[in-house]
Each structure stands twice: as structure tokens, then as C-alpha cells.
Amino acid sequence: MNYSRNDLRLSEATMNQLRNAIYHLARFLINNGVTDLKERLRQMGRNIAKTYSNYWNPVDTVSLTNIREVIATIYKEVLKSSVSVEINDLEQLIIVSDTNCALCKYHYDDIEIAGCEILLGLIPEYVNQINMNSNQKSGLMIEPVNIQKSRALGNKSCVQVFKYKTGEFA
């Protein structure tokens, strides 16, 4: 059978396979002396977002007024996960908490990186792709900050932190 990318997007087994592959890939890269594993996982997330956004977008434009819903919808659609999204206007941070992270289901004693590092690339790139393709001249851009907690590192939930900027972007 030949499957299109859109067919794969609708598949429910895809995330399970990706999660399993992340940690095998991490072990392989570590064993072969790769030192920029976080950046490689984030690049993987950016690449996924660029491809995925060609097939589905939750909105035409992302702004500060709809960012919570957009991020929650991306997590629900792409990762099949329900998250809580908090906005810290004082520090211009977006904090995403996920008690059932699809990429960090298990704790691994031999791995010191969270699978949800991929999301630090995926979520900003997805939001930025939507806004770059929008007719609006002003909007919202986000960038990764860090993984605050991860189930893969032994925490009870995963917490990803992003920084946002508003204004006019070329």
C-alpha cells in the first residue's frame, strides 16, 4: 500500500513509533560522539512542523489572544495530547504542561535528554509558519526556552517553556 503524508497524519500508531525511535536514536547518537543532541531533536521538530503545516493548520493567524487555544489544538491534533497552557505576560513566557506527554511516556535511566525537546522546535516553528503565511503584517512569534520537567527524566509531567514576541515581522 502507498500512503500519502496526509494518510500518515491521520494514523494513530505514528506517535508510538516516533516515541520509541527517539530514544533509540538518542542512544545511537550518544554512542557515536554526537554532542548537540538537543539541537538535533529541536531541528527534527522544526522539520516536522514545516511538513505538517502544509497539510493542516488550526487557524489562519496566531496572536496573543488565541495562542492558548492554538497550542492546545496543535498538541491535540499532532500529539493526541491534552495540555494546559499558561501565559506569563510579565516575562513573555508560554508554559505548556502535559501530564501524558506522547514523547516522554517512560523514564530511561541511560538517557539524560527528554523526547519533548522535539516540541521545543515543533511548536515555535508551527506557530511561526502559520504567521509567516498569514496576510497579517503583525503577529506573534515564539522561540524555545527549555524543558522544565520531563517524564523521561523521572518527573510526573512534562513542562515546556517558550518565549513570545509580538510586533511586525517581515
N, CA, C and O of each residue as an XYZ file, in Angstrom:
680
protein
N       0.828     -1.186      0.000
C       0.000      0.000      0.000
C       0.870      1.246      0.000
O       1.925      1.281      0.633
N       0.425      2.247     -0.703
C       1.094      3.538     -0.694
C       0.263      4.514      0.125
O      -0.927      4.704     -0.127
N       0.908      5.127      1.108
C       0.227      6.088      1.958
C       0.744      7.482      1.650
O       1.940      7.681      1.434
N      -0.163      8.438      1.631
C       0.245      9.837      1.471
C       0.632     10.381      2.844
O       0.357      9.749      3.864
N       1.262     11.535      2.871
C       1.600     12.163      4.151
C       0.334     12.496      4.926
O       0.315     12.408      6.153
N      -0.711     12.873      4.223
C      -1.968     13.166      4.904
C      -2.536     11.895      5.532
O      -3.084     11.952      6.633
N      -2.416     10.741      4.853
C      -2.857      9.473      5.432
C      -2.086      9.183      6.720
O      -2.669      8.745      7.711
N      -0.776      9.428      6.702
C       0.046      9.198      7.888
C      -0.338     10.143      9.015
O      -0.277      9.769     10.186
N      -0.731     11.354      8.676
C      -1.155     12.331      9.684
C      -2.365     11.805     10.447
O      -2.518     12.081     11.637
N      -3.216     11.058      9.775
C      -4.433     10.539     10.387
C      -4.203      9.225     11.136
O      -5.099      8.749     11.834
N      -3.024      8.640     10.999
C      -2.720      7.367     11.635
C      -2.541      7.542     13.135
O      -1.960      8.529     13.587
N      -3.041      6.582     13.907
C      -2.917      6.672     15.362
C      -1.651      6.017     15.880
O      -1.238      6.307     17.003
N      -1.028      5.158     15.120
C       0.167      4.457     15.578
C       1.435      5.273     15.395
O       2.477      4.931     15.953
N       1.360      6.325     14.635
C       2.545      7.106     14.292
C       3.282      7.619     15.514
O       4.506      7.500     15.567
N       2.603      8.181     16.493
C       3.265      8.782     17.646
C       3.976      7.733     18.476
O       5.071      7.997     18.972
N       3.404      6.566     18.645
C       4.042      5.497     19.401
C       5.369      5.110     18.749
O       6.367      4.905     19.441
N       5.380      5.013     17.440
C       6.601      4.657     16.732
C       7.653      5.754     16.841
O       8.838      5.466     17.003
N       7.225      7.002     16.754
C       8.152      8.127     16.884
C       8.769      8.134     18.276
O       9.981      8.299     18.413
N       7.955      7.959     19.304
C       8.463      7.960     20.681
C       9.513      6.875     20.860
O      10.577      7.134     21.423
N       9.236      5.682     20.397
C      10.204      4.596     20.535
C      11.490      4.901     19.781
O      12.581      4.604     20.268
N      11.373      5.484     18.610
C      12.541      5.765     17.781
C      13.419      6.863     18.385
O      14.637      6.837     18.210
N      12.828      7.815     19.085
C      13.597      8.935     19.658
C      14.705      8.418     20.562
O      15.850      8.855     20.452
N      14.381      7.510     21.436
C      15.355      7.055     22.425
C      16.377      6.103     21.818
O      17.527      6.073     22.257
N      15.979      5.333     20.822
C      16.962      4.522     20.092
C      17.931      5.436     19.346
O      19.138      5.195     19.337
N      17.399      6.476     18.727
C      18.229      7.449     18.025
C      19.163      8.167     18.997
O      20.346      8.341     18.705
N      18.644      8.582     20.140
C      19.467      9.273     21.139
C      20.622      8.385     21.585
O      21.760      8.849     21.653
N      20.352      7.124     21.889
C      21.425      6.206     22.296
C      22.471      6.060     21.189
O      23.674      6.092     21.450
N      22.003      5.900     19.968
C      22.910      5.747     18.832
C      23.808      6.982     18.686
O      25.024      6.856     18.542
N      23.207      8.166     18.723
C      23.973      9.396     18.554
C      24.970      9.600     19.691
O      26.111      9.996     19.452
N      24.549      9.334     20.922
C      25.442      9.460     22.077
C      26.615      8.493     21.943
O      27.766      8.865     22.175
N      26.316      7.247     21.565
C      27.369      6.238     21.405
C      28.344      6.583     20.284
O      29.462      6.068     20.247
N      27.920      7.450     19.374
C      28.779      7.845     18.266
C      29.326      9.262     18.423
O      29.743      9.885     17.447
N      29.322      9.763     19.652
C      30.000     11.003     19.965
C      29.279     12.290     19.613
O      29.897     13.354     19.630
N      28.001     12.231     19.297
C      27.259     13.453     18.978
C      27.012     14.228     20.272
O      26.514     13.676     21.254
N      27.363     15.499     20.259
C      27.239     16.307     21.470
C      26.096     17.320     21.415
O      25.717     17.872     22.449
N      25.546     17.573     20.241
C      24.471     18.564     20.107
C      23.106     17.898     19.953
O      22.316     18.275     19.086
N      22.837     16.912     20.795
C      21.610     16.122     20.679
C      20.348     16.972     20.847
O      19.376     16.770     20.120
N      20.344     17.917     21.789
C      19.166     18.773     21.981
C      18.865     19.550     20.704
O      17.715     19.609     20.268
N      19.879     20.138     20.111
C      19.674     20.921     18.889
C      19.195     20.031     17.750
O      18.360     20.454     16.950
N      19.698     18.825     17.663
C      19.252     17.905     16.607
C      17.785     17.518     16.789
O      17.039     17.435     15.814
N      17.376     17.285     18.028
C      15.964     16.971     18.275
C      15.077     18.178     17.975
O      13.987     18.026     17.423
N      15.536     19.363     18.333
C      14.759     20.568     18.034
C      14.655     20.783     16.519
O      13.607     21.196     16.022
N      15.731     20.504     15.794
C      15.683     20.628     14.337
C      14.696     19.621     13.755
O      13.976     19.927     12.804
N      14.664     18.430     14.326
C      13.692     17.427     13.895
C      12.279     17.973     14.075
O      11.431     17.807     13.198
N      12.024     18.622     15.209
C      10.715     19.226     15.468
C      10.386     20.317     14.468
O       9.256     20.403     13.988
N      11.370     21.155     14.150
C      11.139     22.218     13.157
C      10.796     21.608     11.798
O       9.903     22.094     11.104
N      11.497     20.557     11.428
C      11.224     19.901     10.148
C       9.824     19.284     10.121
O       9.126     19.364      9.110
N       9.424     18.677     11.220
C       8.075     18.098     11.311
C       7.032     19.196     11.149
O       6.052     19.021     10.426
N       7.239     20.330     11.820
C       6.281     21.440     11.751
C       6.164     21.983     10.336
O       5.061     22.248      9.860
N       7.295     22.149      9.662
C       7.270     22.668      8.291
C       6.468     21.747      7.382
O       5.696     22.216      6.546
N       6.646     20.452      7.540
C       5.909     19.492      6.710
C       4.442     19.425      7.115
O       3.557     19.497      6.262
N       4.180     19.289      8.414
C       2.817     19.129      8.913
C       1.948     20.329      8.564
O       0.771     20.177      8.235
N       2.536     21.532      8.638
C       1.750     22.741      8.373
C       1.328     22.853      6.909
O       0.454     23.655      6.580
N       1.932     22.065      6.036
C       1.484     22.024      4.639
C       0.162     21.281      4.490
O      -0.530     21.447      3.486
N      -0.198     20.459      5.483
C      -1.391     19.620      5.389
C      -2.511     20.041      6.321
O      -3.676     19.725      6.078
N      -2.166     20.756      7.391
C      -3.192     21.149      8.357
C      -2.699     22.326      9.186
O      -1.557     22.335      9.644
N      -3.564     23.320      9.377
C      -3.315     24.437     10.282
C      -4.587     24.719     11.066
O      -5.677     24.721     10.493
N      -4.465     24.957     12.367
C      -5.658     25.182     13.181
C      -6.310     26.538     12.961
O      -7.510     26.688     13.188
N      -5.536     27.532     12.523
C      -6.037     28.893     12.315
C      -5.264     29.541     11.176
O      -4.268     28.999     10.697
N      -5.737     30.708     10.749
C      -5.027     31.460      9.707
C      -3.938     32.361     10.285
O      -2.927     32.616      9.632
N      -4.146     32.840     11.510
C      -3.192     33.732     12.165
C      -3.155     33.417     13.650
O      -4.186     33.130     14.258
N      -1.958     33.472     14.232
C      -1.806     33.254     15.666
C      -1.474     34.596     16.316
O      -0.568     35.307     15.883
N      -2.226     34.921     17.361
C      -1.990     36.161     18.105
C      -1.969     35.822     19.592
O      -2.193     34.677     19.983
N      -1.700     36.816     20.398
C      -1.685     36.608     21.838
C      -3.073     36.232     22.360
O      -3.192     35.565     23.388
N      -4.120     36.661     21.652
C      -5.475     36.350     22.111
C      -5.875     34.898     21.858
O      -6.743     34.376     22.557
N      -5.266     34.237     20.877
C      -5.657     32.849     20.599
C      -4.531     31.836     20.784
O      -4.703     30.662     20.454
N      -3.376     32.268     21.307
C      -2.218     31.377     21.395
C      -2.487     30.155     22.271
O      -2.036     29.057     21.945
N      -3.214     30.327     23.378
C      -3.516     29.173     24.246
C      -4.263     28.091     23.473
O      -3.906     26.914     23.518
N      -5.303     28.513     22.766
C      -6.122     27.563     22.022
C      -5.341     26.936     20.866
O      -5.478     25.743     20.594
N      -4.530     27.736     20.195
C      -3.747     27.222     19.059
C      -2.767     26.162     19.529
O      -2.683     25.085     18.938
N      -2.030     26.458     20.584
C      -1.052     25.484     21.088
C      -1.758     24.223     21.571
O      -1.323     23.115     21.257
N      -2.835     24.374     22.326
C      -3.582     23.202     22.801
C      -4.099     22.372     21.629
O      -4.088     21.142     21.688
N      -4.546     23.028     20.576
C      -5.057     22.322     19.400
C      -3.935     21.601     18.656
O      -4.131     20.478     18.191
N      -2.774     22.220     18.537
C      -1.637     21.557     17.876
C      -1.241     20.304     18.664
O      -1.021     19.247     18.074
N      -1.151     20.416     19.975
C      -0.824     19.246     20.800
C      -1.878     18.152     20.623
O      -1.546     16.973     20.506
N      -3.144     18.553     20.605
C      -4.232     17.573     20.476
C      -4.189     16.878     19.113
O      -4.327     15.657     19.032
N      -3.997     17.651     18.049
C      -4.019     17.102     16.692
C      -2.752     16.316     16.353
O      -2.829     15.211     15.816
N      -1.602     16.880     16.664
C      -0.339     16.259     16.267
C       0.085     15.168     17.249
O       0.541     14.103     16.834
N      -0.064     15.430     18.548
C       0.441     14.512     19.563
C      -0.646     13.711     20.271
O      -0.346     12.825     21.071
N      -1.901     14.018     19.979
C      -3.024     13.358     20.647
C      -2.930     13.533     22.159
O      -3.177     12.597     22.920
N      -2.573     14.739     22.583
C      -2.344     15.022     23.980
C      -3.107     16.278     24.407
O      -3.204     17.245     23.652
N      -3.640     16.248     25.613
C      -4.307     17.423     26.185
C      -3.327     18.118     27.112
O      -2.708     17.488     27.969
N      -3.194     19.420     26.930
C      -2.220     20.180     27.709
C      -2.887     21.388     28.343
O      -3.966     21.812     27.930
N      -2.224     21.935     29.356
C      -2.632     23.233     29.875
C      -1.567     24.236     29.437
O      -0.370     23.948     29.458
N      -2.032     25.412     29.042
C      -1.144     26.449     28.526
C      -1.309     27.687     29.387
O      -2.407     28.227     29.521
N      -0.196     28.130     29.970
C      -0.201     29.315     30.830
C       0.621     30.408     30.152
O       1.686     30.142     29.596
N       0.124     31.619     30.204
C       0.836     32.776     29.652
C       1.341     33.630     30.810
O       0.562     34.038     31.671
N       2.631     33.898     30.830
C       3.229     34.792     31.809
C       3.574     36.074     31.065
O       4.638     36.180     30.456
N       2.664     37.054     31.117
C       2.842     38.305     30.375
C       4.041     39.109     30.875
O       4.688     39.806     30.094
N       4.336     39.017     32.154
C       5.437     39.787     32.731
C       6.776     39.398     32.097
O       7.585     40.262     31.761
N       6.999     38.092     31.938
C       8.255     37.603     31.363
C       8.107     37.194     29.901
O       9.064     36.726     29.284
N       6.917     37.368     29.352
C       6.591     36.977     27.980
C       6.904     35.500     27.728
O       7.553     35.141     26.746
N       6.422     34.660     28.644
C       6.641     33.217     28.549
C       5.329     32.483     28.322
O       4.266     32.910     28.773
N       5.433     31.379     27.619
C       4.326     30.439     27.445
C       4.791     29.142     28.081
O       5.828     28.600     27.698
N       4.034     28.638     29.051
C       4.392     27.419     29.758
C       3.336     26.363     29.446
O       2.152     26.541     29.732
N       3.788     25.267     28.857
C       2.892     24.183     28.476
C       3.143     22.998     29.399
O       4.267     22.506     29.499
N       2.089     22.542     30.072
C       2.184     21.389     30.972
C       1.406     20.226     30.379
O       0.262     20.373     29.948
N       2.048     19.073     30.367
C       1.461     17.870     29.780
C       1.702     16.695     30.719
O       2.842     16.269     30.901
N       0.639     16.172     31.312
C       0.784     15.048     32.237
C       0.870     13.709     31.515
O       1.168     12.683     32.127
N       0.608     13.725     30.208
C       0.627     12.475     29.440
C       1.380     12.685     28.123
O       0.870     12.356     27.052
N       2.587     13.232     28.208
C       3.371     13.586     27.023
C       3.611     12.366     26.136
O       4.125     11.344     26.590
N       3.238     12.488     24.891
C       3.363     11.382     23.941
C       4.812     11.022     23.645
O       5.092      9.899     23.226
N       5.723     11.940     23.851
C       7.131     11.684     23.538
C       7.948     11.255     24.751
O       9.111     10.877     24.609
N       7.360     11.308     25.928
C       8.097     11.015     27.162
C       7.308     10.081     28.075
O       7.132     10.373     29.258
N       6.849      8.998     27.552
C       5.993      8.105     28.319
C       6.754      7.384     29.441
O       6.194      7.125     30.506
N       8.023      7.065     29.198
C       8.776      6.260     30.153
C      10.024      6.988     30.633
O      10.572      7.839     29.933
N      10.464      6.637     31.844
C      11.735      7.126     32.373
C      12.832      6.153     31.939
O      12.695      4.939     32.088
N      13.913      6.703     31.403
C      15.047      5.889     30.962
C      16.264      6.258     31.794
O      16.686      7.414     31.807
N      16.829      5.275     32.490
C      17.996      5.532     33.330
C      19.229      5.906     32.525
O      20.095      6.633     33.012
N      19.313      5.411     31.291
C      20.523      5.632     30.489
C      20.427      6.840     29.556
O      21.358      7.099     28.793
N      19.323      7.578     29.603
C      19.140      8.736     28.721
C      18.950      9.985     29.582
O      18.154      9.986     30.522
N      19.676     11.030     29.256
C      19.570     12.278     30.015
C      18.999     13.397     29.156
O      19.327     14.568     29.346
N      18.146     13.031     28.215
C      17.504     14.035     27.372
C      16.022     13.684     27.257
O      15.649     12.512     27.223
N      15.204     14.695     27.199
C      13.760     14.490     27.087
C      13.354     14.430     25.618
O      13.817     15.225     24.801
N      12.494     13.490     25.300
C      11.979     13.402     23.940
C      11.214     14.646     23.532
O      11.137     14.980     22.349
N      10.652     15.325     24.513
C       9.886     16.527     24.179
C      10.774     17.716     23.818
O      10.262     18.811     23.584
N      12.097     17.523     23.769
C      12.973     18.541     23.159
C      12.512     18.782     21.720
O      12.654     19.886     21.194
N      11.962     17.749     21.093
C      11.430     17.888     19.737
C      10.356     18.978     19.702
O      10.254     19.727     18.730
N       9.559     19.060     20.764
C       8.475     20.043     20.810
C       8.994     21.468     20.931
O       8.312     22.412     20.531
N      10.198     21.634     21.480
C      10.782     22.977     21.549
C      11.137     23.490     20.167
O      11.302     24.695     19.976
N      11.257     22.590     19.200
C      11.423     23.001     17.813
C      10.097     23.055     17.079
O       9.848     23.971     16.295
N       9.243     22.066     17.336
C       7.990     21.925     16.596
C       7.010     23.067     16.857
O       6.503     23.666     15.908
N       6.739     23.375     18.110
C       5.700     24.361     18.437
C       6.059     25.762     17.931
O       5.230     26.388     17.269
N       7.260     26.280     18.217
C       7.578     27.613     17.668
C       7.551     27.645     16.143
O       7.043     28.597     15.551
N       8.092     26.618     15.512
C       8.126     26.605     14.049
C       6.716     26.554     13.477
O       6.427     27.213     12.478
N       5.840     25.780     14.100
C       4.454     25.673     13.630
C       3.767     27.037     13.713
O       3.161     27.492     12.743
N       3.865     27.686     14.877
C       3.236     28.995     15.065
C       3.839     29.999     14.087
O       3.114     30.772     13.462
N       5.144     29.988     13.957
C       5.809     30.941     13.078
C       5.469     30.679     11.611
O       5.332     31.629     10.840
N       5.330     29.418     11.209
C       4.921     29.090      9.837
C       3.521     29.633      9.553
O       3.277     30.219      8.499
N       2.611     29.435     10.495
C       1.246     29.941     10.320
C       1.278     31.452     10.098
O       0.642     31.965      9.177
N       2.018     32.156     10.945
C       2.045     33.615     10.851
C       2.832     34.112      9.643
O       2.494     35.158      9.088
N       3.858     33.403      9.223
C       4.600     33.820      8.029
C       3.740     33.695      6.774
O       3.907     34.453      5.819
N       2.819     32.733      6.787
C       1.944     32.521      5.640
C       0.641     33.295      5.745
O      -0.217     33.190      4.869
N       0.488     34.060      6.794
C      -0.724     34.845      7.029
C      -0.672     36.158      6.251
O       0.401     36.628      5.872
N      -1.837     36.735      6.022
C      -1.922     38.043      5.385
C      -1.695     39.176      6.376
O      -1.543     40.330      5.975
N      -1.671     38.855      7.666
C      -1.462     39.865      8.709
C       0.008     40.277      8.744
O       0.892     39.428      8.629
N       0.273     41.563      8.899
C       1.655     42.036      8.993
C       2.177     41.976     10.428
O       3.383     41.862     10.645
N       1.287     42.051     11.390
C       1.732     41.959     12.774
C       1.237     40.644     13.349
O       0.267     40.059     12.867
N       1.906     40.203     14.359
C       1.505     38.942     14.936
C       2.363     38.546     16.108
O       2.829     39.383     16.881
N       2.557     37.269     16.217
C       3.232     36.683     17.354
C       4.273     35.701     16.835
O       3.998     34.917     15.926
N       5.450     35.745     17.407
C       6.498     34.771     17.113
C       6.897     34.157     18.452
O       6.945     34.846     19.471
N       7.181     32.858     18.437
C       7.657     32.241     19.671
C       8.964     31.520     19.403
O       9.267     31.139     18.272
N       9.732     31.341     20.473
C      11.013     30.647     20.384
C      11.170     29.752     21.610
O      10.567     30.014     22.651
N      11.965     28.712     21.495
C      12.131     27.786     22.617
C      12.948     28.392     23.748
O      13.837     29.213     23.522
N      12.629     27.972     24.973
C      13.443     28.339     26.131
C      14.074     27.074     26.707
O      15.290     26.892     26.636
N      13.227     26.187     27.287
C      13.774     24.950     27.842
C      12.685     23.951     28.191
O      11.491     24.246     28.142
N      13.142     22.765     28.544
C      12.277     21.742     29.126
C      12.461     21.883     30.628
O      13.546     21.635     31.154
N      11.409     22.278     31.309
C      11.486     22.483     32.748
C      11.377     21.156     33.500
O      12.058     20.939     34.503
N      10.504     20.268     32.998
C      10.301     18.935     33.579
C      10.027     17.966     32.441
O       9.554     18.353     31.372
N      10.338     16.685     32.695
C      10.039     15.662     31.698
C       9.792     14.313     32.367
O      10.496     13.928     33.301
N       8.800     13.617     31.880
C       8.528     12.264     32.369
C       9.695     11.335     32.042
O       9.974     10.400     32.793
N      10.376     11.589     30.930
C      11.524     10.768     30.546
C      12.692     10.941     31.515
O      13.588     10.099     31.572
N      12.676     12.029     32.271
C      13.736     12.281     33.246
C      13.284     11.983     34.674
O      13.995     12.281     35.633
N      12.082     11.385     34.806
C      11.597     10.962     36.114
C      10.556     11.864     36.750
O      10.078     11.552     37.841
N      10.183     12.966     36.117
C       9.135     13.837     36.657
C       7.760     13.239     36.372
O       7.632     12.332     35.550
N       6.741     13.745     37.049
C       5.376     13.243     36.860
C       4.697     13.840     35.632
O       3.683     13.322     35.164
N       5.258     14.932     35.111
C       4.699     15.564     33.920
C       5.824     16.207     33.118
O       6.967     16.285     33.569
N       5.477     16.660     31.929
C       6.413     17.400     31.090
C       5.986     18.858     31.070
O       4.796     19.164     30.983
N       6.954     19.748     31.151
C       6.682     21.179     31.089
C       7.670     21.795     30.113
O       8.884     21.748     30.315
N       7.126     22.373     29.051
C       7.942     23.047     28.042
C       7.715     24.549     28.165
O       6.591     25.002     28.387
N       8.796     25.317     28.020
C       8.722     26.768     28.169
C       9.169     27.426     26.869
O      10.192     27.070     26.285
N       8.366     28.400     26.436
C       8.634     29.165     25.216
C       8.590     30.652     25.552
O       7.919     31.059     26.501
N       9.299     31.453     24.781
C       9.263     32.909     24.915
C       8.518     33.457     23.704
O       8.686     32.958     22.591
N       7.696     34.480     23.914
C       6.977     35.062     22.786
C       7.365     36.511     22.568
O       7.794     37.209     23.486
N       7.203     36.941     21.327
C       7.416     38.328     20.934
C       6.224     38.738     20.104
O       5.715     37.942     19.316
N       5.772     39.963     20.267
C       4.704     40.493     19.429
C       5.254     41.672     18.635
O       6.220     42.316     19.045
N       4.638     41.939     17.516
C       5.062     43.066     16.696
C       4.860     42.791     15.222
O       4.065     41.935     14.834
N       5.587     43.524     14.415
C       5.528     43.337     12.955
C       6.742     42.537     12.526
O       7.874     42.842     12.900
N       6.486     41.505     11.732
C       7.549     40.610     11.277
C       7.537     40.557      9.752
O       6.478     40.538      9.126
N       8.695     40.535      9.188
C       8.804     40.509      7.717
C       8.500     39.153      7.158
O       8.546     38.962      5.943
